[in-house]
Amino acid sequence: MALSKLFFILNIAIFVSSVFSYQFEVGGDEGWITPSSANFTTDIDEPYNVWASHNRFRIGDTLHFRYENDSVLVVGYEDYKNCTTTNAISEFDNGDTVFKFKRSGFFYFISGQPDHCTSGQKMIIRVMHPSEYTPPHMQPQSPESAPSPGTRALGPSGDSYSSSTRVSAVAAFVVAALAAPLVIIYLFI
């Protein structure tokens, strides 16, 4: 009986920790600005895409855009590619925008100033599907979709964990540490 109570509480703690989200600061200290050699350390055409490629985004995570005399547009792929500002899906111009991911898939962001976009102030974000970050033992799998022996499940490769992954791990630890006294009390009452 006590073991089943412990198992139940631990499953609740794991579930609660998995719903934590992370807010990413677009552009770091600089914010959402037009890339130039003066404000970016490398001479790359699309520094925001390089930044995005080093992070893992999940449903529920948010992007925080800070900017002045500019805007953030959420657009489709063709408008992203061509820096077209007239067909925006969403437009933000308050200088302090938080955008929340409510689904997996690709999101395309551009500056509302066409010359800023063509200068590299644009970004593609890929939000992972929950099956890519849910532990394999917690994923329901049909025999057809189960990985074959010897293959690895999708997840962080090597030692390069994003800040979102670290935050989730810390959150899980904190929830478990806070829940431990409650578990002990619950088991002995």
N, C-alpha and C positions, 0 to 999 in steps of 0.2 A: 504494500500500500504506500509506504513512504517513498519507495523508489519511483512509483508511478507519479506521485505528487512532484517529486524533484524533476522528473523528465518533463512533465507538463509545464512547470515554471521555467525551466531552461528553454523550452521551445518558445514560450511567450517572450522571454528576454531576447532570443535570437530574432524573432519576428519584429519586435519593437526596434531593435538596432538596425534592421534592414530597411526601415522606412525613413531613416535620416537622409537628408539631402545636403548638398554642398553648394555654396555660392562661389562662382568663379569670377574673379576681377579681370575683365577684359582689358588688356594693355597694361596690367599691373599698376604701378605708381603713375605712369603717364596717362592712362585711360585710353579712350577711343579717339585716336588722333590720326592725322595723315602721316603715314610712314615717310621718314626721310633719314638720311645718314646721320643727321644731328640728333635724332631722338631714338634711333634703333642702332644697336651695336653691330649689326651685320647688314650687308648690302644684298638683301633678298627681296624679291618682288612682292611677296605676300607674307609678311611676318606674322600676321594674325593666323594664317593657316598653319604655319610652323608651330606656333604656340598651341593651337587647337589639336594638332596631331600628337602633342606630348601629354594630352589629358584624356581622361575617360569620362564621358558624360552619360548620366543615367536619367531616366524619367524622374521628375521631381527636383532635379538640380536646377540652379538658376545661373544666368549670366548677368553680371552687373556692369553696365556701360556708364562711364562718366565722360562727359564731353561738354564743349562750349561752342556756340555758333555752328552747330551741326545737327545731325539727326541719325537715327538708326532705322533702317528699313529691313523688314523681313520680306524676302522676295522668292520667286521660283528660280530654278536653275538657269533658264535662258536669260532672265533679267540679271541674275548674278554675273553670268558670263559676259554680258554686254553692258553692264553697269547702267541698266535702264531703271530710272527712278519713278516712272509714271504708273507702274502697275503693282505697287507694293501691296502685299498681303496685310501687313501691319506697319504702322509708322509711329515712331516715338521721337519727340523733340524737346523733352523737358530737361535735358542735361544730366539726368540721373535715372536711368532706365534699368529696371530689373525684369528680365524675360525668363519665364519658367517653362521648362520642357514638360509637356503633357503627354507626349507620345515618343516612340522610338523612330528612328529614321534620320534623314538629312534635313538640315535647316541652313538657309542661306541668308547672310546678313551683309548689307552694304551701307556705306555712308549715303545720306540723302543729297550730298553735294557730288554731282557727277565727276568733277575733276578730282575729288578725294578718292572716289572709288577707283578710277583709272590709275591713280597713284598707289594703289594697293590697300586702301582702307576697306577691305571686304574679307569675309570669313565664311568658311563652310564648317559646320559642326555636325558630327554624326553621333546621335544618341543611341546607345546600345539597347538592344532588346533585353528584357529581363532574363531571358534564358542564357544570355551571355555572362551574367554576373551572379545568378543564383547558384549556390553550390550544387554540384551534380547530384548529390544524394537527396536533395530536396526538390529536384525537378521530376515531374511525372514524365516517364518516357514509355513510348510504345516500343515493341521489339524492332520495328522498322527504323525508328529515329535514334535508338540507342547507339552510342559510339562503338565502333568495332574494337576488339581487344588491341591494346598497344597504341591507341590514339589518345591524345590529350584533349580534355575539354577546353573550350574557349575560356580565356581569362588572361590575367596579367602575364606577360612573357618575361622571363628572366627576373631581374631584381628591380625593374623599372615600374614602380607603383606610382600612380598619380596621387595628387593631394586628395582627390575625392576618395580613393581607395583607403588612404591613410586615415582620413576623417571617419570613414565607416568602421575601420578596425578599432580606432580609439573609442568611438561611440559604443561599439559592442562591448568593449572592455569596461567602460564606465557603467553601462546598463547592468552588466553581469556583477560588477563590484557593488553597485547599489542594491541589487536584488538579492545578493547573498545573505545579508542579515534577515531579510524578509523570508527567504526560503527556510532558513534555520528556525525562525520563530514559527512559521507555518507548519513545519514538519513535527515540531515538538509540542504543539498545542492540541 
